[in-house]
Amino acid sequence: MGRFYGGGPGDRCGGQSSMQFKPELISTDCEVADEGSKQILQNYMTELHAFIVCVLPAMPRNI
């Protein structure tokens, strides 16, 4: 069982949300059972995408 902590939309430092990973959280067809957990995961992916879009252009190309 794991824990995930993440802020809400647009919250890059400060706010927190939490959820526990349990075997029944995500079904075999990749559906999230709990609406609150689904929202946390959607917010996390939105913020991760925004971070990648911001950082990727600054990355050196010849690594």
TANOR-V87774 format. One record per backbone hydrogen bond with DSSP energy under -1.0 kcal/mol. CO is the residue of the C=O (numbers start at 0). NH is the residue of the N-H. E is the energy in kcal/mol with one decimal. If there is no record, write none. Layout:
# TANOR-V87774
CO|NH|E + CO|NH|E
This chain:
# TANOR-V87774
1|20|-3.0 + 3|18|-1.1 + 7|10|-2.1 + 16|5|-1.8 + 18|3|-1.6 + 21|24|-2.2 + 24|32|-2.8 + 26|29|-1.8 + 30|26|-2.9 + 33|37|-2.3 + 34|38|-2.3 + 35|39|-2.0 + 36|40|-2.5 + 37|41|-2.4 + 38|42|-2.6 + 39|43|-2.4 + 40|44|-2.4 + 41|45|-2.2 + 42|46|-2.5 + 43|47|-2.7 + 44|48|-2.4 + 45|49|-2.1 + 46|50|-2.2 + 47|51|-2.6 + 48|52|-2.7 + 49|53|-1.7 + 50|54|-2.6 + 51|55|-2.9 + 54|57|-1.4 + 55|58|-1.3
